[in-house]
């Protein structure tokens, strides 16, 4: 039996009280037959197309692009055991292929994928109980967490200097005792959470769900608020205007994911980082 700590304890009580412990059997995600990543090539992508895709799914003008630097430990809760491991395994396969550091299992979870009978109700219950999972989130992350809808996704992101000091902590500090920040700073993802209605997951495969969560958590990408993404993307999984529904992570998605985690200079601003990633997506050098 695996021992889980990390984010799990923060969610468990709320999940068991605000949603059922098991999903209904009908229409459940069906595990893919294998965990391989098959991305169909469409030829070199024009730089403008790659840049437009990135700007549609990321806010590149709001500071740096954040990524995990500590090993990632994903965990699924709220589904029967026979679906948990396949989703976690698929997540690890895609993340590992993009050079994301992964913690060996069992591990202390820092990335949670929660399936609930009603995501809004679960979040409302957790918020009412002042669940620690919302602690230290900035205004943008809190807005993502509390925004009504069938899918809630947010990340705890901090800024650290080269000495490892957190420069944007919400904790009140004595100005006379604040560390002197020297050198560059880097945006770092500490943990990430996705809470999803089970009903929107009905009919989706393990591969689709895991790949979608990869992009929402490891990259912080999201579908555009208005309109559809002008490129094939797993982020269009729940967009009713997109047909056919994407079956798995796409070339564009893999390019962004791998490009982010292979950035050689993490201290650049978001626009500069996005430009470098888009260049790699066109040349294929980030793979």
C-alpha positions as a Python dict, from the first residue, in 0.01 Angstrom:
ca = {
    (1, 'X'): (0, 0, 0),
    (2, 'X'): (140, 335, -101),
    (3, 'X'): (189, 605, 159),
    (4, 'X'): (71, 948, 47),
    (5, 'X'): (118, 1275, 229),
    (6, 'X'): (155, 1617, 69),
    (7, 'X'): (-165, 1767, -72),
    (8, 'X'): (-364, 1450, -11),
    (9, 'X'): (-442, 1517, 353),
    (10, 'X'): (-567, 1866, 270),
    (11, 'X'): (-823, 1729, 26),
    (12, 'X'): (-931, 1398, 168),
    (13, 'X'): (-1185, 1514, 427),
    (14, 'X'): (-1349, 1764, 190),
    (15, 'X'): (-1366, 1514, -93),
    (16, 'X'): (-1530, 1246, 119),
    (17, 'X'): (-1792, 1484, 256),
    (18, 'X'): (-1871, 1701, -45),
    (19, 'X'): (-1862, 1428, -310),
    (20, 'X'): (-1907, 1055, -343),
    (21, 'X'): (-1614, 824, -283),
    (22, 'X'): (-1658, 647, -615),
    (23, 'X'): (-1762, 741, -966),
    (24, 'X'): (-2057, 576, -1135),
    (25, 'X'): (-1960, 289, -1357),
    (26, 'X'): (-2134, 400, -1677),
    (27, 'X'): (-1927, 599, -1923),
    (28, 'X'): (-1605, 595, -1723),
    (29, 'X'): (-1272, 679, -1885),
    (30, 'X'): (-1124, 373, -2050),
    (31, 'X'): (-750, 321, -2001),
    (32, 'X'): (-546, 338, -2318),
    (33, 'X'): (-402, 7, -2428),
    (34, 'X'): (-50, 132, -2380),
    (35, 'X'): (125, 437, -2239),
    (36, 'X'): (314, 538, -2548),
    (37, 'X'): (294, 890, -2686),
    (38, 'X'): (195, 899, -3050),
    (39, 'X'): (202, 1253, -3188),
    (40, 'X'): (112, 1292, -3552),
    (41, 'X'): (345, 1528, -3729),
    (42, 'X'): (212, 1808, -3945),
    (43, 'X'): (538, 1944, -4074),
    (44, 'X'): (734, 2245, -3944),
    (45, 'X'): (509, 2501, -3776),
    (46, 'X'): (546, 2865, -3877),
    (47, 'X'): (685, 3075, -3596),
    (48, 'X'): (379, 3303, -3597),
    (49, 'X'): (147, 3006, -3551),
    (50, 'X'): (347, 2879, -3255),
    (51, 'X'): (360, 3225, -3099),
    (52, 'X'): (-14, 3272, -3142),
    (53, 'X'): (-83, 2935, -2980),
    (54, 'X'): (135, 3022, -2680),
    (55, 'X'): (-29, 3360, -2634),
    (56, 'X'): (-372, 3201, -2649),
    (57, 'X'): (-305, 2953, -2369),
    (58, 'X'): (-58, 3144, -2150),
    (59, 'X'): (-28, 3494, -2010),
    (60, 'X'): (325, 3558, -2131),
    (61, 'X'): (322, 3923, -2030),
    (62, 'X'): (263, 3858, -1660),
    (63, 'X'): (613, 3795, -1527),
    (64, 'X'): (798, 3472, -1597),
    (65, 'X'): (661, 3136, -1704),
    (66, 'X'): (659, 2917, -1394),
    (67, 'X'): (763, 2553, -1384),
    (68, 'X'): (832, 2285, -1123),
    (69, 'X'): (1196, 2251, -1025),
    (70, 'X'): (1139, 1994, -751),
    (71, 'X'): (1041, 1641, -859),
    (72, 'X'): (671, 1613, -939),
    (73, 'X'): (452, 1359, -760),
    (74, 'X'): (102, 1332, -913),
    (75, 'X'): (-191, 1172, -736),
    (76, 'X'): (-549, 1102, -842),
    (77, 'X'): (-832, 1090, -591),
    (78, 'X'): (-1208, 1053, -628),
    (79, 'X'): (-1202, 767, -880),
    (80, 'X'): (-1203, 389, -834),
    (81, 'X'): (-858, 239, -790),
    (82, 'X'): (-865, 80, -1135),
    (83, 'X'): (-857, 427, -1293),
    (84, 'X'): (-614, 602, -1058),
    (85, 'X'): (-294, 419, -1153),
    (86, 'X'): (-350, 441, -1533),
    (87, 'X'): (-402, 819, -1514),
    (88, 'X'): (-98, 867, -1290),
    (89, 'X'): (111, 642, -1516),
    (90, 'X'): (10, 823, -1833),
    (91, 'X'): (84, 1156, -1665),
    (92, 'X'): (432, 1032, -1575),
    (93, 'X'): (502, 905, -1927),
    (94, 'X'): (414, 1237, -2092),
    (95, 'X'): (592, 1445, -1827),
    (96, 'X'): (904, 1230, -1838),
    (97, 'X'): (921, 1255, -2217),
    (98, 'X'): (933, 1634, -2179),
    (99, 'X'): (1222, 1630, -1927),
    (100, 'X'): (1003, 1701, -1624),
    (101, 'X'): (1165, 1568, -1307),
    (102, 'X'): (945, 1304, -1143),
    (103, 'X'): (957, 1172, -788),
    (104, 'X'): (979, 792, -755),
    (105, 'X'): (659, 634, -629),
    (106, 'X'): (556, 624, -345),
    (107, 'X'): (611, 994, -287),
    (108, 'X'): (476, 1304, -118),
    (109, 'X'): (218, 1442, -360),
    (110, 'X'): (257, 1798, -486),
    (111, 'X'): (18, 1768, -780),
    (112, 'X'): (-342, 1664, -718),
    (113, 'X'): (-604, 1552, -970),
    (114, 'X'): (-943, 1544, -797),
    (115, 'X'): (-1267, 1409, -943),
    (116, 'X'): (-1580, 1524, -760),
    (117, 'X'): (-1956, 1481, -796),
    (118, 'X'): (-1977, 1861, -800),
    (119, 'X'): (-1655, 2059, -831),
    (120, 'X'): (-1817, 2390, -736),
    (121, 'X'): (-1969, 2240, -421),
    (122, 'X'): (-1641, 2082, -320),
    (123, 'X'): (-1448, 2407, -367),
    (124, 'X'): (-1716, 2598, -174),
    (125, 'X'): (-1690, 2352, 115),
    (126, 'X'): (-1312, 2371, 121),
    (127, 'X'): (-1324, 2750, 106),
    (128, 'X'): (-1574, 2766, 393),
    (129, 'X'): (-1348, 2546, 602),
    (130, 'X'): (-1045, 2759, 513),
    (131, 'X'): (-865, 2460, 366),
    (132, 'X'): (-486, 2515, 379),
    (133, 'X'): (-457, 2425, 11),
    (134, 'X'): (-557, 2786, -65),
    (135, 'X'): (-290, 2933, 163),
    (136, 'X'): (-33, 3166, 3),
    (137, 'X'): (-205, 3173, -336),
    (138, 'X'): (-189, 3507, -515),
    (139, 'X'): (-503, 3684, -636),
    (140, 'X'): (-484, 3527, -981),
    (141, 'X'): (-455, 3173, -848),
    (142, 'X'): (-739, 3232, -602),
    (143, 'X'): (-956, 3357, -887),
    (144, 'X'): (-875, 3039, -1082),
    (145, 'X'): (-956, 2823, -781),
    (146, 'X'): (-1287, 2989, -702),
    (147, 'X'): (-1415, 3053, -1056),
    (148, 'X'): (-1742, 2867, -1104),
    (149, 'X'): (-1744, 2583, -1354),
    (150, 'X'): (-1692, 2210, -1392),
    (151, 'X'): (-1311, 2240, -1385),
    (152, 'X'): (-1103, 2433, -1132),
    (153, 'X'): (-726, 2446, -1188),
    (154, 'X'): (-466, 2649, -1001),
    (155, 'X'): (-100, 2651, -901),
    (156, 'X'): (98, 2787, -609),
    (157, 'X'): (377, 2989, -771),
    (158, 'X'): (654, 3170, -583),
    (159, 'X'): (951, 3378, -693),
    (160, 'X'): (1292, 3278, -565),
    (161, 'X'): (1630, 3440, -599),
    (162, 'X'): (1946, 3247, -677),
    (163, 'X'): (2005, 3189, -305),
    (164, 'X'): (1668, 3019, -273),
    (165, 'X'): (1496, 3304, -87),
    (166, 'X'): (1126, 3353, -160),
    (167, 'X'): (1075, 3711, -273),
    (168, 'X'): (695, 3724, -294),
    (169, 'X'): (591, 3549, 24),
    (170, 'X'): (255, 3658, 163),
    (171, 'X'): (395, 3637, 514),
    (172, 'X'): (448, 3973, 681),
    (173, 'X'): (816, 4036, 734),
    (174, 'X'): (1011, 4291, 934),
    (175, 'X'): (1159, 4525, 670),
    (176, 'X'): (1480, 4549, 873),
    (177, 'X'): (1524, 4172, 866),
    (178, 'X'): (1431, 4102, 506),
    (179, 'X'): (1708, 3926, 314),
    (180, 'X'): (1894, 4131, 58),
    (181, 'X'): (1803, 3991, -283),
    (182, 'X'): (2095, 3960, -514),
    (183, 'X'): (2106, 3834, -869),
    (184, 'X'): (1819, 3705, -1080),
    (185, 'X'): (1487, 3561, -970),
    (186, 'X'): (1287, 3268, -1102),
    (187, 'X'): (914, 3183, -1095),
    (188, 'X'): (870, 2836, -946),
    (189, 'X'): (562, 2616, -919),
    (190, 'X'): (535, 2462, -572),
    (191, 'X'): (217, 2261, -619),
    (192, 'X'): (-78, 2236, -855),
    (193, 'X'): (-438, 2119, -830),
    (194, 'X'): (-714, 2029, -1074),
    (195, 'X'): (-1067, 1963, -946),
    (196, 'X'): (-1302, 1825, -1210),
    (197, 'X'): (-1667, 1722, -1220),
    (198, 'X'): (-1698, 1352, -1286),
    (199, 'X'): (-1979, 1421, -1533),
    (200, 'X'): (-1747, 1614, -1768),
    (201, 'X'): (-1501, 1324, -1754),
    (202, 'X'): (-1763, 1077, -1871),
    (203, 'X'): (-1672, 934, -2208),
    (204, 'X'): (-1316, 1069, -2196),
    (205, 'X'): (-1025, 826, -2200),
    (206, 'X'): (-748, 797, -1943),
    (207, 'X'): (-511, 932, -2206),
    (208, 'X'): (-723, 1239, -2277),
    (209, 'X'): (-774, 1326, -1911),
    (210, 'X'): (-411, 1273, -1810),
    (211, 'X'): (-279, 1473, -2106),
    (212, 'X'): (-521, 1758, -2036),
    (213, 'X'): (-409, 1773, -1672),
    (214, 'X'): (-43, 1771, -1780),
    (215, 'X'): (-92, 2097, -1966),
    (216, 'X'): (-304, 2261, -1696),
    (217, 'X'): (-63, 2179, -1411),
    (218, 'X'): (290, 2148, -1546),
    (219, 'X'): (258, 2440, -1787),
    (220, 'X'): (-24, 2641, -1632),
    (221, 'X'): (-192, 2657, -1973),
    (222, 'X'): (-564, 2709, -2009),
    (223, 'X'): (-819, 2725, -2290),
    (224, 'X'): (-883, 3082, -2407),
    (225, 'X'): (-1170, 3261, -2234),
    (226, 'X'): (-1327, 3341, -2571),
    (227, 'X'): (-1300, 3144, -2891),
    (228, 'X'): (-1115, 2826, -2971),
    (229, 'X'): (-742, 2762, -2989),
    (230, 'X'): (-609, 2824, -3340),
    (231, 'X'): (-410, 2500, -3334),
    (232, 'X'): (-473, 2136, -3242),
    (233, 'X'): (-443, 2106, -2864),
    (234, 'X'): (-554, 1874, -2585),
    (235, 'X'): (-664, 2193, -2410),
    (236, 'X'): (-962, 2190, -2650),
    (237, 'X'): (-1084, 1864, -2494),
    (238, 'X'): (-1391, 2029, -2341),
    (239, 'X'): (-1453, 2285, -2617),
    (240, 'X'): (-1785, 2192, -2784),
    (241, 'X'): (-1689, 2390, -3093),
    (242, 'X'): (-1386, 2171, -3165),
    (243, 'X'): (-1439, 1858, -3373),
    (244, 'X'): (-1306, 1601, -3375),
    (245, 'X'): (-1223, 1599, -3006),
    (246, 'X'): (-844, 1571, -2954),
    (247, 'X'): (-751, 1216, -2862),
    (248, 'X'): (-426, 1297, -2687),
    (249, 'X'): (-159, 1561, -2637),
    (250, 'X'): (-59, 1722, -2967),
    (251, 'X'): (261, 1839, -3132),
    (252, 'X'): (190, 2197, -3023),
    (253, 'X'): (130, 2092, -2663),
    (254, 'X'): (441, 1875, -2644),
    (255, 'X'): (645, 2155, -2797),
    (256, 'X'): (532, 2401, -2532),
    (257, 'X'): (572, 2154, -2244),
    (258, 'X'): (918, 2039, -2349),
    (259, 'X'): (1026, 2390, -2439),
    (260, 'X'): (933, 2522, -2095),
    (261, 'X'): (1114, 2248, -1907),
    (262, 'X'): (1423, 2268, -2126),
    (263, 'X'): (1467, 2645, -2100),
    (264, 'X'): (1834, 2713, -2036),
    (265, 'X'): (1775, 3060, -1891),
    (266, 'X'): (1478, 3052, -1650),
    (267, 'X'): (1540, 3413, -1544),
    (268, 'X'): (1414, 3581, -1861),
    (269, 'X'): (1078, 3755, -1872),
    (270, 'X'): (774, 3568, -1995),
    (271, 'X'): (772, 3727, -2340),
    (272, 'X'): (1137, 3635, -2399),
    (273, 'X'): (1078, 3283, -2268),
    (274, 'X'): (777, 3241, -2497),
    (275, 'X'): (981, 3359, -2796),
    (276, 'X'): (1255, 3104, -2726),
    (277, 'X'): (1002, 2826, -2676),
    (278, 'X'): (824, 2911, -3002),
    (279, 'X'): (1157, 2899, -3187),
    (280, 'X'): (1220, 2554, -3045),
    (281, 'X'): (871, 2440, -3143),
    (282, 'X'): (941, 2533, -3505),
    (283, 'X'): (1291, 2383, -3517),
    (284, 'X'): (1212, 2080, -3304),
    (285, 'X'): (1532, 2134, -3104),
    (286, 'X'): (1355, 2112, -2771),
    (287, 'X'): (1258, 1748, -2818),
}
